[in-house]
């Protein structure tokens, strides 16, 4: 058990939309990933999804009961997508983010649109 520098963890891979598990807290993964472009509309039926923007800007489109809206997260911002809410992260210029979610949570949720080739449908990869 040693400290993990997030900058070093992020420098260890180039793939976009392909999170790496940096540590676990109880039954939760702490994941970091690089993003650019659009993810996929998806929903996590039974869990919230926590986002922390480490660098860049992340946009999250949300489909809520009263319509669709987009939240914009600047560096240092956090946002939690409530369980059962369809959402689509995107970042036109790229961002580095930290995610906190239950171990085994699929990046494309329980239900999703067609997954494009640039999105890794994974439960997270081990950090090397």
C-alpha positions as CSV (number, residue, x, y, z in Angstrom):
1,X,0.0,0.0,0.0
2,X,1.6,3.2,-1.3
3,X,0.3,6.6,-2.2
4,X,-0.8,6.9,-5.8
5,X,-0.1,10.1,-7.7
6,X,-3.1,10.7,-10.0
7,X,-0.9,12.5,-12.6
8,X,1.3,9.4,-12.8
9,X,-1.7,7.1,-13.0
10,X,-3.2,9.2,-15.9
11,X,0.2,9.3,-17.6
12,X,0.4,5.5,-17.6
13,X,-2.3,5.1,-20.4
14,X,-3.5,6.9,-23.5
15,X,-6.9,5.3,-24.2
16,X,-9.9,7.5,-24.0
17,X,-13.2,6.6,-22.2
18,X,-11.3,3.6,-20.7
19,X,-11.1,4.1,-16.9
20,X,-8.3,2.7,-14.7
21,X,-9.0,1.6,-11.1
22,X,-6.5,3.5,-8.9
23,X,-7.9,2.2,-5.6
24,X,-10.9,0.7,-3.8
25,X,-12.8,2.1,-0.9
26,X,-15.0,-0.6,0.7
27,X,-17.1,-1.9,-2.2
28,X,-16.4,1.1,-4.5
29,X,-13.8,1.8,-7.2
30,X,-12.0,5.0,-7.6
31,X,-11.3,5.3,-11.3
32,X,-9.5,7.8,-13.4
33,X,-9.9,8.3,-17.1
34,X,-9.2,10.6,-20.0
35,X,-12.1,11.7,-22.2
36,X,-12.6,13.6,-25.5
37,X,-15.7,13.7,-27.7
38,X,-18.9,12.0,-26.7
39,X,-19.6,8.9,-24.6
40,X,-23.0,7.2,-25.0
41,X,-26.5,7.8,-23.6
42,X,-26.8,5.4,-20.7
43,X,-28.3,4.8,-17.3
44,X,-27.3,3.1,-14.1
45,X,-30.5,1.7,-12.7
46,X,-29.3,1.0,-9.1
47,X,-26.4,3.4,-8.4
48,X,-25.4,7.0,-8.6
49,X,-22.3,8.0,-10.5
50,X,-19.9,10.6,-9.1
51,X,-17.7,12.7,-11.3
52,X,-14.7,15.0,-10.3
53,X,-13.0,16.9,-13.1
54,X,-9.3,16.9,-12.6
55,X,-8.4,18.9,-15.7
56,X,-10.4,20.3,-18.6
57,X,-14.1,20.6,-18.9
58,X,-16.8,17.9,-18.8
59,X,-20.4,18.2,-20.0
60,X,-23.1,15.8,-18.9
61,X,-26.4,15.8,-20.7
62,X,-29.2,14.6,-18.5
63,X,-32.7,13.3,-19.4
64,X,-34.9,14.3,-16.5
65,X,-38.6,14.1,-15.9
66,X,-39.0,17.8,-16.9
67,X,-36.8,17.6,-20.0
68,X,-33.2,17.5,-21.1
69,X,-30.4,19.7,-19.7
70,X,-26.7,19.8,-19.7
71,X,-24.4,20.5,-16.7
72,X,-20.9,21.9,-17.3
73,X,-18.2,20.9,-15.0
74,X,-15.0,22.9,-14.9
75,X,-11.7,21.8,-13.4
76,X,-12.2,21.0,-9.7
77,X,-16.0,20.6,-10.1
78,X,-18.0,17.6,-8.8
79,X,-21.3,16.3,-9.9
80,X,-23.4,13.2,-9.0
81,X,-25.7,11.7,-11.6
82,X,-28.6,10.2,-9.6
83,X,-29.4,6.5,-10.2
84,X,-32.0,6.0,-12.9
85,X,-31.1,9.1,-14.8
86,X,-30.1,8.7,-18.5
87,X,-26.9,10.7,-19.1
88,X,-24.3,11.3,-21.7
89,X,-20.9,12.7,-20.8
90,X,-18.9,14.6,-23.4
91,X,-15.8,16.8,-23.6
92,X,-15.2,18.7,-26.9
93,X,-11.6,19.7,-25.9
94,X,-10.8,16.8,-23.6
95,X,-10.7,16.3,-19.8
96,X,-9.3,14.1,-17.1
97,X,-11.8,12.9,-14.6
98,X,-12.1,10.8,-11.4
99,X,-15.1,8.5,-11.0
100,X,-16.4,6.9,-7.8
101,X,-18.8,4.0,-8.2
102,X,-19.5,0.5,-6.9
103,X,-17.0,-2.1,-8.0
104,X,-18.3,-3.9,-11.1
105,X,-20.3,-1.0,-12.4
106,X,-20.2,-1.1,-16.2
107,X,-19.1,2.2,-17.9
108,X,-22.1,2.0,-20.3
109,X,-24.6,1.4,-17.5
110,X,-27.4,-1.1,-17.4
111,X,-29.2,0.2,-20.5
112,X,-27.5,2.3,-23.3
113,X,-27.6,3.3,-26.9
114,X,-25.3,1.6,-29.4
115,X,-21.8,1.7,-28.0
116,X,-19.4,3.5,-30.5
117,X,-16.0,2.0,-31.1
118,X,-14.2,4.7,-29.2
119,X,-16.0,3.9,-25.9
120,X,-14.6,1.1,-23.8
121,X,-17.6,-0.9,-22.2
122,X,-15.7,-2.1,-19.1
123,X,-15.9,-2.3,-15.3
124,X,-12.5,-0.6,-15.2
125,X,-9.0,-1.8,-15.9
126,X,-6.2,-2.4,-13.4
127,X,-3.7,0.4,-13.1
128,X,-0.3,-0.7,-14.3
